Amino acid sequence: MNEGLHIILLWLVLQAAVTDLALRRIPNVLVLCGLLLSLVLHSVTGPMTGLLATWLAGLATGFCIFLPLYLLRGMAAGDVKLMAMAGGFVGPALALRIATLAFLIGGVLALVMLIRNGRWRILAGNLKTLLWPMLGRLAGYPMQPVTVTRDASAGGIPYGVAIALATAVVVFRTHGFTFA
């Protein structure tokens, strides 16, 4: 993979992380420009054979891995689009690595924020509300599923930060930099 593509990708995910921290959103214009830029740069730096397939497969991998969390209201749409953009730059194999690491980093970030903000009790209450009927049904009791309203949320996390950190780790490791 071309180092120039990776430098531009790192710059874009850094911008997304800073914006996500400051405004709690990732601008669509940043993601769209990144997608178009990755397609153009792939076509300039590599052979056209398989280019569209690699770009599209990376984009689809990043998008499809994060889409279920968006549909379950566990992630914002900007995070899904940012991961799709990163996938467009790096292809499907590295997109899978970035997404896996972003899940781990995001989980740690969520726990730290819950403890720091003192909202872990809200999370525990929500989990009890959701899991109690499920456990009852598993035990054979006729219990109806319960939904948790959006205002009962324990809070969101700036997942753009997790995606940016994961992207940096995967890109640096791809170029031989180790974190020992």
C-alpha positions in Angstrom: 0.0 0.0 0.0 1.2 3.4 -0.8 2.6 5.4 2.1 1.0 8.6 0.7 -2.4 7.1 1.0 -1.8 6.2 4.6 -0.6 9.7 5.5 -3.7 11.2 4.0 -5.9 8.6 5.8 -4.2 9.4 9.1 -4.8 13.1 8.6 -8.5 12.6 7.8 -9.2 10.3 10.8 -7.3 12.8 13.0 -9.6 15.6 11.8 -12.6 13.4 12.4 -11.5 12.5 15.9 -10.9 16.2 16.8 -14.3 17.2 15.4 -16.0 14.3 17.2 -14.4 15.3 20.5 -15.3 19.0 20.0 -18.7 18.8 18.4 -19.8 15.1 19.0 -20.3 14.6 15.2 -18.2 13.7 12.2 -18.9 16.0 9.2 -20.3 14.3 6.1 -18.2 16.6 3.9 -15.0 15.1 5.5 -16.1 11.6 4.9 -17.3 12.2 1.4 -14.1 14.0 0.4 -12.1 11.2 2.0 -14.0 8.6 0.0 -13.6 10.5 -3.3 -9.9 11.2 -2.5 -9.2 7.5 -1.8 -10.8 6.5 -5.0 -8.8 9.1 -7.0 -5.5 8.3 -5.2 -6.0 4.6 -5.7 -6.4 5.1 -9.4 -3.3 7.3 -9.7 -1.0 5.1 -7.6 -2.0 1.7 -8.7 -3.1 -0.4 -11.7 -6.8 0.0 -12.6 -7.2 -3.8 -12.6 -9.0 -4.7 -9.3 -8.8 -1.1 -8.1 -12.5 -0.5 -7.9 -13.0 -4.0 -6.4 -10.4 -3.3 -3.6 -11.8 0.2 -2.9 -15.4 -1.0 -2.9 -14.6 -4.1 -0.8 -12.8 -2.0 1.8 -15.6 0.5 1.9 -18.2 -2.2 2.2 -16.2 -4.1 4.9 -15.9 -0.9 7.0 -19.5 0.0 6.5 -21.0 -3.5 7.1 -19.0 -4.2 10.3 -20.3 -1.0 12.0 -23.8 -1.0 10.5 -25.4 -3.4 13.0 -24.3 -1.2 15.9 -25.9 1.8 14.2 -29.1 -0.1 13.7 -29.2 -1.1 17.4 -28.6 2.6 18.3 -25.2 1.9 19.8 -23.3 4.0 17.4 -23.8 7.2 15.3 -24.1 7.2 11.5 -20.9 9.4 11.2 -18.9 6.6 12.9 -20.2 4.1 10.4 -19.4 6.4 7.5 -15.9 7.1 8.9 -15.1 3.4 9.1 -16.3 3.0 5.5 -14.0 5.8 4.4 -11.0 4.2 6.2 -11.9 0.9 4.5 -11.9 2.6 1.1 -8.3 3.7 1.8 -6.9 0.5 3.1 -9.0 -2.3 1.6 -11.0 -5.1 3.2 -8.2 -6.9 5.2 -6.9 -3.8 6.9 -10.4 -2.5 7.4 -11.3 -5.6 9.3 -8.2 -5.1 11.5 -9.0 -1.5 12.1 -12.6 -2.3 13.0 -11.7 -5.0 15.4 -9.2 -2.8 17.2 -11.6 0.1 17.2 -14.2 -2.1 19.0 -11.6 -2.9 21.7 -10.5 0.7 22.0 -14.1 1.9 22.0 -15.0 -0.5 24.7 -12.2 0.7 27.0 -13.0 4.3 26.2 -16.7 3.7 27.0 -15.8 2.1 30.4 -13.5 4.9 31.3 -16.1 7.5 30.4 -18.8 5.7 32.3 -16.7 5.5 35.4 -15.4 9.0 35.1 -18.8 10.6 34.5 -20.5 8.4 37.2 -23.1 7.1 34.8 -22.3 3.4 35.3 -25.4 3.1 37.5 -27.6 4.2 34.6 -25.9 1.6 32.4 -26.4 -1.1 35.1 -30.1 -0.2 35.3 -30.5 -0.3 31.6 -28.8 -3.7 31.4 -31.1 -5.0 34.1 -34.2 -3.6 32.4 -33.1 -5.3 29.1 -31.7 -8.6 30.4 -34.2 -9.5 33.1 -37.1 -10.3 30.7 -34.7 -12.2 28.5 -33.5 -14.3 31.4 -37.0 -14.9 32.5 -38.0 -16.1 29.1 -35.0 -18.5 29.0 -36.2 -19.9 32.4 -39.7 -20.5 30.9 -41.6 -17.5 32.3 -43.8 -15.6 29.8 -42.2 -12.2 30.0 -42.5 -9.5 27.4 -39.3 -7.8 26.0 -38.7 -4.3 27.2 -37.3 -1.4 25.3 -35.1 1.3 26.7 -35.9 4.9 25.6 -33.2 7.0 24.0 -33.3 9.5 27.0 -32.4 6.6 29.3 -29.0 6.4 27.7 -25.9 6.3 29.8 -24.2 8.6 27.3 -22.4 8.3 24.0 -18.7 8.1 23.3 -16.7 9.9 20.6 -16.2 6.8 18.6 -14.2 8.7 16.0 -11.4 8.8 18.5 -11.4 5.0 18.7 -11.4 4.7 14.9 -8.6 7.2 14.6 -6.4 5.4 17.2 -7.1 2.0 15.6 -6.3 3.3 12.2 -3.0 4.8 13.4 -2.0 1.5 15.1 -2.8 -0.6 12.1 -1.2 1.7 9.6 2.0 2.0 11.7 2.2 -1.7 12.1 1.7 -2.2 8.4 4.8 -0.1 7.8 6.9 -2.1 10.3 6.5 0.2 13.4 6.1 -1.9 16.5 4.6 -0.9 19.9 6.9 -2.9 22.2 
